[in-house]
Amino acid sequence: MSREDTKASIVYSIPGVRMPLFVIGNGCVQEIGKRIKDVKGKKTIVITDRNIVKLGLLEKAIKALEREDIGVDLFEEVESEPNIETVEKAIKIVRGKSYDSVIGFGGGSALDAAKVIACLATNEGNVRDYMGANKIPKRGLPLILVPTTAGTGSEVSPVSVLIDEKDGNKNVVSDSKLFADIALVDPLLTVRLPGKLTAYTGIDALCHAMGAYITRKANPMSDALAIEAIYLISHNLRRAVFRGEVDIEARFNMALGAAMGMIARTNSGGGAVHGLSYPLGTKYHLPHGQSIALLMPHVMDFNVISAIPKFNRIAQAMGEKTEGLSEKEAADKAIGGLKSLLKDIGIFQGLREFGVKKDDFPEFADIVYEVSYRHIEANPRHLAKEDVIQIYENAW
Ligand SMILES: [Fe+2]
C-alpha cells in the first residue's frame, strides 16, 4: 500500500472531531438509568415508535430507569419517516410536562425526532423556525440516544431529517446543539432486525463511511475513522444479514462501524449518493437505505477515476486482493467488492424494479442541483447535470 505523502502540503480545517460521549457494549442499555442520572435526569420521556414498543425492545431500558427511580413516559408516535407535525406534538407535551431529559430510542427516525424535540423544549418557536443550519440559540434538554439499527449513525450526528407532510419534502435541521449528550449503543438491540432491514441500513452506513473517505473535504482524522468503518462494515454485513440473530460479534462490529462512519462524515462531509437519493425519497417514497443501495455502486463507478489511491485503500479495507495489480485495477476492485457485497445480501437491484421512470431523470437532476447541491459540491469528481442523469440511467 502506498501512503499518500502529500498530506503535509495541505492546509486542513477540521470541524473538531465532534461527537457525543460514546458508550458501546452488549447489554449496555441496562445502564440507562445510571446514564440518565449522569446528565441530571429525574423525569424523562422516551421518544420512539410503536414497532419498538411492540417488539418489547424497550422493556430492559424501562426497568433500568425504574430501578434508579427515574420517572418515565413514552411518546411512541414517530413514523418511519418522522413528520414535522408529530414532532411538534411531542414538543408541546415535553414543554407542558416539564421533563428534564429526553431519550431517543429506535431507528434513525426516532433519534432524529428526539434530537429536535429535546432542543425545542428549551427554545422558543416551532420546528420550521430552525430549518437549515445553525439557527438554534440554546442547548436542549439532556439527551441520550439509543439506536436499534446499524445504521443511520443518527446517534452521533448533529442532523435531523424531517418530512413536511404539506409537500412531502425532506427538511434538515443541522446544528451542533443537536448532538446528544450520550450515544448509548447496545448491539444486542439489533439482533432481531430482519435481514433485509439489516442489509439496507448496513449499506447506508457503508455509504456514510465511503462518502466521508472520498469527499474533497476528507482529512486525516476523518480518514482514519472512515477507513476503519469501511473495514468493519464490509467484513461483518454479510454475517449480520444471514445469521444476525446469533452472530453477536457481527452485530457489535456493525454498530461500531455505523457510528464511526457517521463521526467521519460529521467531520468531513456527505456524498453524492445521498444527494442523488433525495428525489427517490420524495417522488417515489423509497426508503432511505433502499435508494442508497440502488445508487451507490453507480456513483462510486463514476468517482473511481478521480480518487484512485483512495479507492485502492478502500479495496484493501474491504479485503479485496490487490497485490500485483496496477493502482487503477486495484481501485476498481473496490467497486467490484461493493457490487458483490450488494449481490450477496440480495439488494443489487435496478431503479426500474421500483417503478422509477426514465423520463423523470432530467427533473431529478434539477432537484439534486437545487435541493441537495451541498451533497455533490465536494464530490471528488465534478458532477454536471448530464453526469447526474447518466448515473440515474446506469442505475436504472
Ligand atoms: Fe444515510
Boltz pocket constraint, residues with backbone or C-beta under 6 A from the ligand:
constraints:
  - pocket:
      binder: B
      contacts: [[A, 152], [A, 204], [A, 205], [A, 208], [A, 274], [A, 288], [A, 292]]
      max_distance: 6.0
